[in-house]
């Protein structure tokens, strides 16, 4: 993909728009999942608008995939010019253990570079191994391009994660997907019970860390990653209540850019005991 890095951003984005339109038509299975998720989360919104958001989601997927060319292979000055970090950036100062809640908006990889570009603090992220070794190596190399970044496999357990936090590091955490019933709790996501791992609450408590949100938006000029102030009274002594609070905060940001969220994931795949699948 490095051959695409020199292309002007409008050209790259136009190419992504065209591919996204085609993918929306051809990827029928994922299109149905996205539309069903949007129906469950926004039942009061007209179907025409939900379809528009679903199409935007496919376009955003393709545009951000192509943008990895310059994010991971373009000159550092180019990346710094196109990827902005704003909001409560003072939360990154000092050495207080900090967890960055960075949910699955399509700009998440740009946000993942915004942090090590602008802070020298040790930076940890958790990943699941891609089944294709070449793609796995490509993803890890791109995400570790700048700064002191350590990628930890989800299978490695919590000890290295907590150790990095307690040493004053940053943890980039994306816990807003359905990872199955094991270790999950059911909390509302747009009013629908959703299996959600309570890792944000758990890691914050064990690592004695504050939590900030970071939501990365695609813009015509590149990306804007916005940091929130540290969440007050988080974590509490109730992991389930904390996880519900996490989803409420996520919803407030999805509402500002519904077409940029990762709707193609079966977020409601795991159902409470006795409940049927919502995707059949």
C-alpha positions as CSV (number, residue, x, y, z in Angstrom):
1,X,0.0,0.0,0.0
2,X,3.0,2.3,0.3
3,X,2.7,3.1,-3.4
4,X,-0.6,5.0,-2.6
5,X,1.0,7.2,0.1
6,X,2.1,10.0,-2.3
7,X,-1.4,10.5,-3.7
8,X,-3.2,13.7,-2.7
9,X,-5.7,13.0,0.1
10,X,-8.8,14.1,-2.0
11,X,-7.8,11.5,-4.7
12,X,-7.3,8.8,-2.1
13,X,-10.6,9.6,-0.4
14,X,-12.5,9.6,-3.8
15,X,-11.0,6.2,-4.5
16,X,-12.2,5.0,-1.1
17,X,-15.7,6.4,-1.8
18,X,-16.0,4.5,-5.0
19,X,-14.8,1.2,-3.5
20,X,-17.1,1.7,-0.6
21,X,-20.1,2.1,-2.8
22,X,-19.3,-1.1,-4.6
23,X,-18.6,-3.0,-1.4
24,X,-21.9,-1.8,0.1
25,X,-23.7,-3.6,-2.8
26,X,-21.5,-6.7,-2.9
27,X,-20.9,-7.4,0.8
28,X,-24.6,-8.4,1.4
29,X,-23.9,-10.3,4.6
30,X,-22.1,-7.3,6.3
31,X,-24.6,-4.9,4.9
32,X,-27.4,-6.8,6.5
33,X,-25.6,-6.8,9.9
34,X,-25.0,-3.0,9.7
35,X,-28.6,-2.3,8.8
36,X,-29.8,-4.6,11.6
37,X,-27.5,-2.9,14.2
38,X,-28.8,0.5,13.1
39,X,-32.4,-0.7,13.3
40,X,-31.9,-1.9,16.8
41,X,-30.0,1.2,18.0
42,X,-32.0,3.8,16.1
43,X,-35.6,2.4,15.8
44,X,-37.0,6.0,15.8
45,X,-34.9,7.1,12.8
46,X,-36.4,6.6,9.3
47,X,-35.2,3.6,7.4
48,X,-33.8,5.9,4.6
49,X,-31.5,7.6,7.1
50,X,-30.3,4.3,8.6
51,X,-29.5,3.1,5.1
52,X,-27.5,6.3,4.4
53,X,-25.5,5.8,7.6
54,X,-24.8,2.2,6.7
55,X,-23.5,3.2,3.3
56,X,-21.4,5.9,4.9
57,X,-20.0,3.2,7.2
58,X,-18.8,1.1,4.2
59,X,-17.3,4.2,2.6
60,X,-15.5,5.1,5.8
61,X,-14.1,1.6,6.1
62,X,-12.6,1.8,2.6
63,X,-11.3,5.3,3.0
64,X,-9.6,4.6,6.3
65,X,-8.1,1.4,4.9
66,X,-6.5,3.3,2.0
67,X,-5.4,6.1,4.4
68,X,-3.2,3.6,6.2
69,X,-0.9,4.0,3.2
70,X,0.2,7.5,4.3
71,X,-0.4,6.9,8.0
72,X,2.0,4.0,8.0
73,X,4.4,4.9,5.2
74,X,4.1,8.6,4.6
75,X,6.6,11.2,6.0
76,X,6.2,11.9,9.7
77,X,5.5,15.6,8.9
78,X,2.7,14.6,6.6
79,X,1.1,12.5,9.3
80,X,1.4,15.3,11.9
81,X,-0.2,17.7,9.5
82,X,-3.2,15.5,8.7
83,X,-3.8,14.0,12.2
84,X,-4.8,16.5,14.8
85,X,-5.1,15.9,18.6
86,X,-7.4,18.2,20.5
87,X,-9.5,18.5,23.6
88,X,-8.2,17.7,27.0
89,X,-4.6,17.1,25.9
90,X,-3.3,18.1,29.3
91,X,-4.6,14.7,30.6
92,X,-1.5,13.2,28.9
93,X,0.9,15.2,30.9
94,X,2.8,13.8,33.9
95,X,3.0,10.1,34.8
96,X,-0.5,9.3,36.2
97,X,-1.5,5.9,34.9
98,X,-4.0,6.6,32.1
99,X,-6.3,4.4,30.1
100,X,-7.5,5.9,26.8
101,X,-11.0,4.5,25.9
102,X,-10.8,4.5,22.1
103,X,-13.9,2.8,20.7
104,X,-14.3,1.4,17.2
105,X,-14.8,4.5,15.0
106,X,-13.1,3.9,11.7
107,X,-10.5,6.5,12.5
108,X,-9.1,4.5,15.4
109,X,-5.7,3.8,13.8
110,X,-5.1,7.4,13.1
111,X,-6.0,8.1,16.7
112,X,-3.6,5.4,17.8
113,X,-0.8,7.4,16.0
114,X,-1.9,10.7,17.3
115,X,-0.9,9.8,20.9
116,X,2.7,8.5,20.4
117,X,3.3,11.4,17.9
118,X,2.7,13.8,20.8
119,X,3.8,12.1,23.9
120,X,6.9,10.1,24.9
121,X,5.1,8.1,27.5
122,X,5.2,4.3,27.2
123,X,2.1,3.3,25.2
124,X,0.5,-0.1,25.2
125,X,-2.3,-1.5,23.0
126,X,-4.0,-4.9,23.0
127,X,-4.6,-6.8,19.8
128,X,-5.9,-10.1,18.5
129,X,-3.6,-12.0,16.1
130,X,-4.8,-11.8,12.5
131,X,-5.0,-15.3,10.9
132,X,-2.9,-14.0,7.9
133,X,0.7,-13.7,9.2
134,X,1.6,-11.1,6.6
135,X,-1.4,-8.9,7.4
136,X,-0.7,-9.4,11.1
137,X,2.9,-8.2,10.7
138,X,1.7,-5.2,8.6
139,X,-0.8,-4.1,11.2
140,X,1.6,-4.4,14.1
141,X,4.4,-2.5,12.2
142,X,2.1,0.3,11.3
143,X,0.6,0.7,14.8
144,X,4.1,0.7,16.3
145,X,5.6,3.2,13.8
146,X,6.0,6.1,16.2
147,X,6.9,6.4,19.9
148,X,7.4,3.8,22.6
149,X,4.5,1.5,21.6
150,X,4.1,-2.1,22.8
151,X,1.5,-4.4,21.2
152,X,0.2,-7.0,23.7
153,X,-1.6,-10.1,22.5
154,X,-5.0,-10.5,24.1
155,X,-3.9,-14.0,25.1
156,X,-1.0,-12.7,27.2
157,X,-3.2,-11.9,30.1
158,X,-3.5,-8.9,32.3
159,X,-0.1,-8.8,34.1
160,X,1.9,-6.9,31.5
161,X,-1.0,-4.5,31.0
162,X,-1.2,-3.6,34.7
163,X,2.6,-3.5,35.0
164,X,2.8,-0.9,32.2
165,X,0.0,1.2,33.8
166,X,1.5,1.2,37.2
167,X,4.8,2.4,35.7
168,X,3.0,5.5,34.4
169,X,2.2,4.3,31.0
170,X,-0.8,4.8,28.7
171,X,-3.2,2.0,27.7
172,X,-5.1,2.3,24.4
173,X,-8.2,0.2,25.0
174,X,-11.0,-0.8,22.6
175,X,-13.4,-2.9,24.6
176,X,-16.7,-2.0,22.8
177,X,-17.1,-5.2,20.8
178,X,-18.8,-8.5,21.5
179,X,-16.1,-10.9,22.6
180,X,-18.5,-13.7,23.7
181,X,-20.2,-14.6,26.9
182,X,-17.1,-15.5,28.8
183,X,-16.0,-12.7,31.2
184,X,-18.7,-10.3,29.7
185,X,-21.6,-8.6,31.4
186,X,-24.9,-7.6,29.8
187,X,-25.4,-3.8,29.9
188,X,-27.5,-1.6,27.7
189,X,-26.2,-0.3,24.4
190,X,-28.8,2.0,22.9
191,X,-31.3,0.2,25.2
192,X,-30.4,-3.3,23.9
193,X,-28.7,-5.8,26.3
194,X,-25.1,-6.2,24.9
195,X,-22.4,-8.6,26.1
196,X,-19.6,-6.2,27.0
197,X,-16.2,-7.0,28.7
198,X,-15.8,-4.9,31.9
199,X,-12.1,-4.5,31.2
200,X,-12.1,-0.7,31.3
201,X,-13.3,-0.8,34.9
202,X,-11.1,-3.7,35.8
203,X,-7.9,-2.3,34.4
204,X,-8.5,1.1,35.8
205,X,-9.0,-0.3,39.3
206,X,-6.0,-2.7,39.1
207,X,-3.8,-0.2,37.5
208,X,-4.9,2.7,39.7
209,X,-5.5,4.6,36.5
210,X,-7.7,7.5,35.4
211,X,-9.8,7.0,32.2
212,X,-10.2,9.5,29.4
213,X,-12.1,9.0,26.2
214,X,-10.7,9.5,22.7
215,X,-12.9,9.7,19.7
216,X,-11.3,10.0,16.2
217,X,-13.3,11.6,13.4
218,X,-12.6,11.5,9.7
219,X,-12.4,14.9,8.2
220,X,-11.7,16.2,4.7
221,X,-8.2,17.3,5.9
222,X,-7.4,13.9,7.6
223,X,-8.5,13.1,11.1
224,X,-9.2,14.8,14.4
225,X,-8.7,12.8,17.6
226,X,-10.5,14.4,20.6
227,X,-9.6,13.7,24.2
228,X,-12.1,14.1,27.0
229,X,-11.3,15.2,30.5
230,X,-10.8,12.3,32.9
231,X,-14.0,10.6,33.8
232,X,-15.1,11.6,37.3
233,X,-15.8,8.8,39.9
234,X,-14.5,6.2,37.5
235,X,-13.9,3.4,38.3
236,X,-16.3,2.7,41.0
237,X,-16.7,-0.5,43.1
238,X,-19.3,-1.7,40.7
239,X,-17.8,-3.0,37.4
240,X,-21.2,-3.5,35.8
241,X,-22.3,0.0,36.5
242,X,-19.0,1.3,35.2
243,X,-19.4,-0.7,31.9
244,X,-22.9,0.7,31.5
245,X,-21.5,4.2,31.9
246,X,-18.9,3.4,29.3
247,X,-21.6,2.5,26.8
248,X,-23.6,5.7,27.6
249,X,-20.5,7.8,26.9
250,X,-19.9,5.9,23.7
251,X,-23.5,6.5,22.6
252,X,-23.1,10.2,23.0
253,X,-20.2,10.2,20.6
254,X,-21.8,7.9,18.1
255,X,-24.7,10.2,18.0
256,X,-22.4,12.9,16.6
257,X,-21.1,10.7,13.7
258,X,-23.3,7.6,13.3
259,X,-21.8,6.8,9.8
260,X,-18.3,6.5,11.2
261,X,-18.9,3.7,13.7
262,X,-18.1,0.1,13.1
263,X,-21.6,-1.2,12.5
264,X,-20.5,-4.2,10.4
265,X,-19.6,-6.0,13.6
266,X,-22.3,-8.3,15.2
267,X,-22.4,-6.2,18.4
268,X,-25.5,-8.1,19.7
269,X,-24.3,-11.6,18.7
270,X,-24.2,-12.9,22.2
271,X,-27.7,-12.9,23.8
272,X,-28.8,-13.3,27.4
273,X,-29.8,-16.9,28.2
274,X,-33.0,-17.9,26.5
275,X,-33.1,-15.0,24.0
276,X,-33.0,-15.7,20.3
277,X,-30.5,-14.3,17.8
278,X,-31.3,-10.8,16.6
279,X,-29.6,-11.4,13.3
280,X,-31.9,-14.2,12.0
